[in-house]
Amino acid sequence: METIKIAIADDNSDLVKLMSDYLSSQPNMEVVAVAYNGKTCIEMLGQHEIDVLVLDIIMPYLDGIAVLDAIKEDEGLRNIEVIMLSAFGQESIMSQAAQNGASYFIMKPFEAERLAIQINHIMQSRPLTENPKKRRR
């Protein structure tokens, strides 16, 4: 079983620690990077090989939608699956994020187990041809 490499971007450091600890305790997951604002998140994505980004919508400097735009514009980042987190269920924002490539939404507060289940689901349903590098390992 291949390890799923995860990055987390959220300005709530307590929530980041909780998610990081829980996801890292899963046998097939590893949190490889964290960011506490959108600007740092984009820099982080360029520095690490990431399968799944857990991304908060509301963050300082750049919000989650701006980060999604940056991912969409960078061909090297397009294989990253993005799970959006939000404390606000605004349909227009969720629709915009889905159009920009978000794979799933989770409303805060949530159970860490639900996040792990969704990460596994997204990775299992990902087409093999989408990331040829993964097939060679």
N, CA, C and O of each residue as an XYZ file, in Angstrom:
548
protein
N       0.848     -1.179      0.000
C       0.000      0.000      0.000
C       0.890      1.238      0.000
O       1.803      1.368      0.816
N       0.607      2.134     -0.925
C       1.404      3.348     -1.038
C       0.936      4.407     -0.048
O      -0.259      4.548      0.210
N       1.887      5.146      0.498
C       1.564      6.199      1.451
C       1.008      7.414      0.725
O       1.568      7.862     -0.276
N      -0.089      7.939      1.232
C      -0.700      9.146      0.687
C      -0.019     10.334      1.345
O      -0.024     10.460      2.570
N       0.566     11.201      0.536
C       1.257     12.381      1.053
C       0.267     13.547      1.117
O      -0.358     13.914      0.122
N       0.147     14.114      2.318
C      -0.879     15.115      2.593
C      -0.232     16.421      3.037
O       0.753     16.427      3.776
N      -0.810     17.533      2.568
C      -0.451     18.863      3.062
C      -1.715     19.485      3.646
O      -2.821     19.224      3.174
N      -1.539     20.307      4.671
C      -2.662     20.966      5.327
C      -2.404     22.468      5.321
O      -1.319     22.920      5.687
N      -3.413     23.244      4.902
C      -3.321     24.704      4.938
C      -4.550     25.250      5.661
O      -5.667     25.193      5.146
N      -4.326     25.775      6.852
C      -5.403     26.339      7.664
C      -4.760     27.289      8.658
O      -3.683     26.997      9.178
N      -5.400     28.423      8.933
C      -4.811     29.386      9.857
C      -5.064     29.052     11.321
O      -4.563     29.744     12.207
N      -5.830     28.009     11.583
C      -6.093     27.574     12.963
C      -5.044     26.523     13.354
O      -5.160     25.355     12.982
N      -4.028     26.947     14.101
C      -2.907     26.046     14.414
C      -3.346     24.839     15.246
O      -2.779     23.756     15.098
N      -4.341     25.005     16.116
C      -4.826     23.864     16.900
C      -5.478     22.821     15.995
O      -5.255     21.623     16.163
N      -6.278     23.275     15.044
C      -6.921     22.352     14.111
C      -5.880     21.668     13.219
O      -5.992     20.474     12.941
N      -4.880     22.412     12.777
C      -3.814     21.827     11.957
C      -3.115     20.716     12.737
O      -2.854     19.645     12.189
N      -2.811     20.962     14.014
C      -2.144     19.943     14.831
C      -3.039     18.718     14.996
O      -2.568     17.588     14.869
N      -4.316     18.931     15.275
C      -5.242     17.820     15.436
C      -5.320     16.979     14.155
O      -5.226     15.753     14.206
N      -5.494     17.648     13.004
C      -5.569     16.916     11.734
C      -4.254     16.211     11.431
O      -4.246     15.053     11.014
N      -3.158     16.903     11.640
C      -1.843     16.334     11.348
C      -1.572     15.099     12.196
O      -1.125     14.074     11.680
N      -1.839     15.192     13.487
C      -1.621     14.052     14.382
C      -2.483     12.867     13.984
O      -1.998     11.737     13.916
N      -3.768     13.120     13.718
C      -4.678     12.023     13.379
C      -4.300     11.392     12.039
O      -4.196     10.170     11.938
N      -4.094     12.215     11.017
C      -3.793     11.664      9.693
C      -2.449     10.935      9.683
O      -2.309      9.899      9.032
N      -1.469     11.468     10.396
C      -0.158     10.805     10.459
C      -0.223      9.478     11.201
O       0.641      8.621     11.018
N      -1.242      9.302     12.036
C      -1.389      8.025     12.753
C      -2.020      6.938     11.878
O      -2.044      5.767     12.259
N      -2.526      7.326     10.713
C      -3.113      6.336      9.796
C      -1.989      5.583      9.100
O      -0.982      6.192      8.738
N      -2.132      4.278      8.902
C      -1.034      3.485      8.341
C      -0.661      3.850      6.902
O       0.461      3.575      6.477
N      -1.562      4.454      6.156
C      -1.278      4.754      4.753
C      -1.190      6.252      4.467
O      -1.259      6.662      3.309
N      -1.037      7.077      5.511
C      -1.006      8.526      5.321
C       0.187      9.154      6.015
O       0.643      8.693      7.061
N       0.679     10.229      5.397
C       1.784     10.986      5.977
C       1.546     12.464      5.695
O       1.378     12.855      4.540
N       1.531     13.279      6.730
C       1.442     14.728      6.544
C       2.866     15.222      6.304
O       3.720     15.147      7.188
N       3.107     15.727      5.096
C       4.464     16.116      4.713
C       4.716     17.616      4.844
O       5.867     18.054      4.859
N       3.627     18.415      4.941
C       3.814     19.860      5.035
C       2.552     20.520      5.577
O       1.440     20.027      5.385
N       2.748     21.651      6.259
C       1.621     22.454      6.734
C       1.904     23.925      6.433
O       3.053     24.362      6.371
N       0.814     24.672      6.250
C       0.916     26.112      6.038
C      -0.226     26.769      6.802
O      -1.285     26.173      6.995
N       0.006     28.006      7.233
C      -0.998     28.707      8.033
C      -1.604     29.904      7.304
O      -2.395     30.652      7.879
N      -1.230     30.080      6.034
C      -1.861     31.108      5.203
C      -1.724     30.700      3.738
O      -0.946     29.806      3.404
N      -2.479     31.355      2.876
C      -2.510     30.978      1.475
C      -1.205     31.202      0.741
O      -0.836     30.404     -0.120
N      -0.504     32.265      1.063
C       0.773     32.556      0.395
C       1.798     31.455      0.695
O       2.454     30.947     -0.214
N       1.927     31.098      1.958
C       2.843     30.030      2.347
C       2.409     28.696      1.754
O       3.251     27.862      1.421
N       1.103     28.490      1.620
C       0.589     27.253      1.045
C       1.090     27.064     -0.381
O       1.544     25.979     -0.741
N       1.010     28.111     -1.191
C       1.466     28.008     -2.583
C       2.957     27.699     -2.635
O       3.391     26.884     -3.449
N       3.738     28.337     -1.783
C       5.182     28.047     -1.728
C       5.416     26.592     -1.332
O       6.263     25.915     -1.914
N       4.665     26.116     -0.343
C       4.779     24.745      0.158
C       4.486     23.732     -0.950
O       5.172     22.716     -1.058
N       3.478     24.002     -1.767
C       3.099     23.069     -2.823
C       4.223     22.868     -3.836
O       4.377     21.784     -4.400
N       4.999     23.915     -4.060
C       6.121     23.812     -4.986
C       7.324     23.084     -4.410
O       8.225     22.695     -5.153
N       7.351     22.894     -3.101
C       8.515     22.304     -2.439
C       8.342     20.842     -2.057
O       9.317     20.182     -1.700
N       7.121     20.326     -2.126
C       6.840     18.964     -1.665
C       6.019     18.207     -2.695
O       5.222     18.800     -3.422
N       6.214     16.901     -2.754
C       5.351     16.042     -3.555
C       4.110     15.746     -2.714
O       4.200     15.133     -1.650
N       2.964     16.183     -3.198
C       1.729     16.101     -2.422
C       0.642     15.422     -3.245
O       0.459     15.723     -4.425
N      -0.080     14.498     -2.602
C      -1.227     13.853     -3.241
C      -2.517     14.593     -2.924
O      -3.350     14.808     -3.804
N      -2.680     14.984     -1.655
C      -3.923     15.611     -1.192
C      -3.586     16.864     -0.384
O      -2.727     16.845      0.498
N      -4.286     17.951     -0.708
C      -4.180     19.191      0.052
C      -5.495     19.407      0.784
O      -6.557     19.454      0.163
N      -5.425     19.537      2.098
C      -6.588     19.891      2.915
C      -6.497     21.409      3.089
O      -5.585     21.910      3.746
N      -7.447     22.135      2.497
C      -7.326     23.578      2.329
C      -8.519     24.323      2.918
O      -9.664     24.085      2.534
N      -8.241     25.215      3.841
C      -9.290     26.066      4.416
C      -9.639     27.165      3.411
O      -8.766     27.653      2.694
N     -10.892     27.544      3.362
C     -11.300     28.600      2.436
C     -10.873     29.974      2.935
O     -10.383     30.789      2.153
N     -11.052     30.244      4.233
C     -10.758     31.576      4.755
C      -9.423     31.549      5.497
O      -9.298     30.961      6.571
N      -8.416     32.214      4.882
C      -7.067     32.292      5.455
C      -6.486     33.670      5.167
O      -6.954     34.369      4.270
N      -5.471     34.058      5.923
C      -4.803     35.341      5.659
C      -4.002     35.326      4.348
O      -3.644     34.267      3.830
N      -3.737     36.511      3.838
C      -2.922     36.783      2.645
C      -3.596     36.319      1.361
O      -3.894     37.145      0.499
N      -3.845     35.027      1.212
C      -4.594     34.498      0.075
C      -5.598     33.502      0.620
O      -5.257     32.667      1.457
N      -6.826     33.586      0.154
C      -7.818     32.624      0.625
C      -7.716     31.320     -0.173
O      -6.933     31.211     -1.116
N      -8.520     30.348      0.224
C      -8.477     29.041     -0.420
C      -8.818     29.075     -1.896
O      -8.271     28.290     -2.671
N      -9.712     29.968     -2.303
C     -10.075     30.091     -3.718
C      -8.871     30.576     -4.527
O      -8.631     30.083     -5.629
N      -8.114     31.534     -3.993
C      -6.916     32.024     -4.681
C      -5.862     30.923     -4.783
O      -5.159     30.827     -5.789
N      -5.752     30.095     -3.749
C      -4.819     28.964     -3.801
C      -5.263     27.982     -4.882
O      -4.429     27.480     -5.636
N      -6.560     27.704     -4.969
C      -7.079     26.823     -6.029
C      -6.756     27.385     -7.407
O      -6.374     26.637     -8.307
N      -6.906     28.688     -7.580
C      -6.575     29.327     -8.852
C      -5.103     29.102     -9.197
O      -4.769     28.798    -10.342
N      -4.230     29.252     -8.208
C      -2.798     29.052     -8.441
C      -2.497     27.602     -8.823
O      -1.654     27.350     -9.685
N      -3.175     26.662     -8.193
C      -2.989     25.240     -8.517
C      -3.442     24.980     -9.947
O      -2.766     24.283    -10.705
N      -4.577     25.537    -10.306
C      -5.143     25.339    -11.647
C      -4.216     25.891    -12.725
O      -4.119     25.323    -13.813
N      -3.538     26.991    -12.427
C      -2.662     27.641    -13.398
C      -1.287     26.981    -13.515
O      -0.577     27.215    -14.493
N      -0.905     26.172    -12.544
C       0.423     25.548    -12.537
C       0.294     24.082    -12.935
O      -0.219     23.266    -12.170
N       0.755     23.761    -14.115
C       0.620     22.398    -14.635
C       1.247     21.356    -13.706
O       0.759     20.229    -13.628
N       2.295     21.711    -13.020
C       2.965     20.787    -12.109
C       2.169     20.473    -10.844
O       2.492     19.523    -10.131
N       1.139     21.257    -10.561
C       0.343     21.066     -9.343
C      -1.038     20.480     -9.617
O      -1.771     20.169     -8.678
N      -1.399     20.326    -10.865
C      -2.767     19.938    -11.216
C      -3.170     18.547    -10.747
O      -4.364     18.257    -10.680
N      -2.223     17.681    -10.420
C      -2.565     16.341     -9.951
C      -2.915     16.290     -8.471
O      -3.293     15.238     -7.956
N      -2.791     17.418     -7.789
C      -3.109     17.452     -6.361
C      -4.624     17.443     -6.174
O      -5.342     18.249     -6.765
N      -5.091     16.519     -5.345
C      -6.510     16.485     -4.981
C      -6.700     17.468     -3.825
O      -5.884     17.509     -2.904
N      -7.772     18.258     -3.871
C      -7.988     19.284     -2.853
C      -9.303     19.034     -2.121
O     -10.363     18.910     -2.734
N      -9.207     18.963     -0.799
C     -10.386     18.892      0.056
C     -10.503     20.246      0.747
O      -9.605     20.657      1.483
N     -11.610     20.931      0.505
C     -11.832     22.259      1.076
C     -12.499     22.149      2.440
O     -13.394     21.330      2.649
N     -12.049     22.986      3.356
C     -12.667     23.104      4.682
C     -13.308     24.477      4.792
O     -12.752     25.471      4.324
N     -14.474     24.526      5.409
C     -15.113     25.816      5.602
C     -16.036     25.776      6.811
O     -16.698     24.774      7.080
N     -16.063     26.881      7.523
C     -17.019     27.018      8.626
C     -18.325     27.613      8.112
O     -19.324     27.646      8.830
N     -18.313     28.085      6.863
C     -19.485     28.725      6.273
C     -19.901     27.950      5.029
O     -19.076     27.701      4.150
N     -21.157     27.573      4.948
C     -21.642     26.775      3.832
C     -22.221     27.609      2.716
O     -23.315     27.310      2.238
N     -21.524     28.648      2.282
C     -22.030     29.490      1.210
C     -21.951     28.742     -0.119
O     -20.872     28.357     -0.570
N     -23.113     28.545     -0.732
C     -23.188     27.762     -1.963
C     -22.365     28.375     -3.093
O     -21.757     27.643     -3.874
N     -22.335     29.700     -3.195
C     -21.590     30.342     -4.282
C     -20.087     30.075     -4.159
O     -19.414     29.846     -5.164
N     -19.564     30.103     -2.942
C     -18.138     29.837     -2.734
C     -17.832     28.376     -3.021
O     -16.821     28.067     -3.653
N     -18.693     27.475     -2.563
C     -18.476     26.055     -2.813
C     -18.548     25.756     -4.305
O     -17.771     24.946     -4.810
N     -19.462     26.393     -5.008
C     -19.584     26.197     -6.452
C     -18.333     26.695     -7.163
O     -17.825     26.030     -8.066
N     -17.840     27.849     -6.766
C     -16.624     28.403     -7.368
C     -15.429     27.483     -7.119
O     -14.622     27.252     -8.020
N     -15.319     26.966     -5.914
C     -14.213     26.060     -5.589
C     -14.311     24.774     -6.400
O     -13.297     24.270     -6.882
N     -15.508     24.241     -6.555
C     -15.688     23.018     -7.355
C     -15.296     23.269     -8.805
O     -14.666     22.415     -9.428
N     -15.655     24.417     -9.350
C     -15.280     24.764    -10.721
C     -13.764     24.884    -10.870
O     -13.217     24.627    -11.943
N     -13.096     25.273     -9.798
C     -11.641     25.435     -9.838
C     -10.885     24.172     -9.438
O      -9.663     24.204     -9.294
N     -11.596     23.062     -9.257
C     -10.910     21.795     -9.068
C     -10.982     21.156     -7.697
O     -10.351     20.120     -7.486
N     -11.714     21.717     -6.760
C     -11.822     21.071     -5.446
C     -12.524     19.729     -5.592
O     -13.516     19.618     -6.312
N     -12.011     18.714     -4.910
C     -12.569     17.369     -4.989
C     -13.720     17.157     -4.019
O     -14.632     16.378     -4.299
N     -13.686     17.853     -2.868
C     -14.673     17.592     -1.825
C     -14.687     18.754     -0.840
O     -13.711     19.496     -0.724
N     -15.808     18.903     -0.130
C     -15.950     19.914      0.913
C     -16.278     19.252      2.228
O     -17.046     18.292      2.278
N     -15.696     19.767      3.289
C     -16.048     19.332      4.638
C     -16.333     20.592      5.454
O     -15.535     21.529      5.486
N     -17.473     20.585      6.099
C     -17.852     21.727      6.933
C     -17.269     21.567      8.335
O     -17.298     20.480      8.911
N     -16.744     22.655      8.871
C     -16.256     22.678     10.253
C     -17.436     22.871     11.178
O     -18.380     23.567     10.804
N     -17.434     22.303     12.345
C     -16.486     21.307     12.855
C     -16.760     19.939     12.233
O     -17.866     19.671     11.762
N     -15.750     19.086     12.236
C     -15.862     17.751     11.659
C     -15.009     16.796     12.469
O     -14.155     17.216     13.250
N     -15.249     15.504     12.277
C     -14.432     14.491     12.948
C     -13.257     14.133     12.049
O     -13.418     13.971     10.839
N     -12.090     14.011     12.638
C     -10.883     13.696     11.872
C     -11.030     12.374     11.116
O     -10.480     12.213     10.026
N     -11.763     11.442     11.691
C     -11.974     10.157     11.021
C     -12.684     10.352      9.679
O     -12.365      9.679      8.699
N     -13.643     11.270      9.643
C     -14.359     11.545      8.392
C     -13.403     12.072      7.325
O     -13.517     11.707      6.155
N     -12.473     12.918      7.720
C     -11.482     13.452      6.790
C     -10.614     12.322      6.243
O     -10.366     12.266      5.038
N     -10.150     11.427      7.104
C      -9.317     10.302      6.666
C     -10.086      9.402      5.693
O      -9.531      8.949      4.692
N     -11.347      9.150      5.986
C     -12.180      8.325      5.098
C     -12.294      8.985      3.734
O     -12.183      8.312      2.710
N     -12.511     10.281      3.709
C     -12.665     10.987      2.432
C     -11.361     11.004      1.649
O     -11.385     10.860      0.427
N     -10.231     11.173      2.311
C      -8.932     11.132      1.635
C      -8.742      9.777      0.964
O      -8.349      9.704     -0.201
N      -9.021      8.702      1.702
C      -8.903      7.359      1.113
C      -9.836      7.191     -0.080
O      -9.444      6.631     -1.103
N     -11.057      7.669      0.048
C     -12.026      7.551     -1.033
C     -11.549      8.276     -2.296
O     -11.611      7.726     -3.396
N     -11.076      9.502     -2.131
C     -10.590     10.288     -3.272
C      -9.419      9.592     -3.949
O      -9.360      9.521     -5.177
N      -8.494      9.080     -3.158
C      -7.312      8.444     -3.740
C      -7.658      7.116     -4.415
O      -7.045      6.767     -5.424
N      -8.619      6.378     -3.884
C      -9.017      5.113     -4.495
C      -9.764      5.326     -5.802
O      -9.693      4.488     -6.701
N     -10.482      6.440     -5.919
C     -11.248      6.680     -7.140
C     -10.458      7.454     -8.186
O     -10.978      7.727     -9.268
N      -9.224      7.810     -7.889
C      -8.373      8.547     -8.816
C      -7.935      7.631     -9.953
O      -7.451      6.528     -9.697
N      -8.093      8.060    -11.196
C      -7.642      7.228    -12.321
C      -6.127      7.044    -12.303
O      -5.385      7.976    -11.991
N      -5.676      5.846    -12.635
C      -4.235      5.566    -12.661
C      -3.507      6.438    -13.668
O      -2.359      6.819    -13.437
N      -4.144      6.757    -14.769
C      -3.479      7.542    -15.807
C      -3.261      8.984    -15.395
O      -2.477      9.698    -16.020
N      -3.949      9.421    -14.346
C      -3.838     10.805    -13.918
C      -2.451     11.126    -13.372
O      -1.969     12.250    -13.516
N      -1.818     10.158    -12.755
C      -0.497     10.395    -12.196
C       0.402      9.196    -12.493
O       0.550      8.307    -11.655
N       1.005      9.172    -13.691
C       1.814      8.020    -14.085
C       2.964      7.730    -13.127
O       3.367      6.575    -12.990
N       3.501      8.753    -12.462
C       4.593      8.583    -11.513
C       4.192      7.601    -10.407
O       5.024      6.834     -9.923
N       2.919      7.630    -10.012
C       2.444      6.764     -8.934
C       2.458      5.295     -9.354
O       2.688      4.426     -8.514
N       2.218      4.998    -10.630
C       2.148      3.619    -11.079
C       3.513      2.944    -11.100
O       3.595      1.722    -10.974
N       4.575      3.709    -11.254
C       5.918      3.134    -11.382
C       6.485      2.637    -10.065
O       7.403      1.818    -10.076
N       5.991      3.086     -8.962
C       6.570      2.732     -7.668
C       6.306      1.303     -7.294
O       6.731      0.855     -6.229
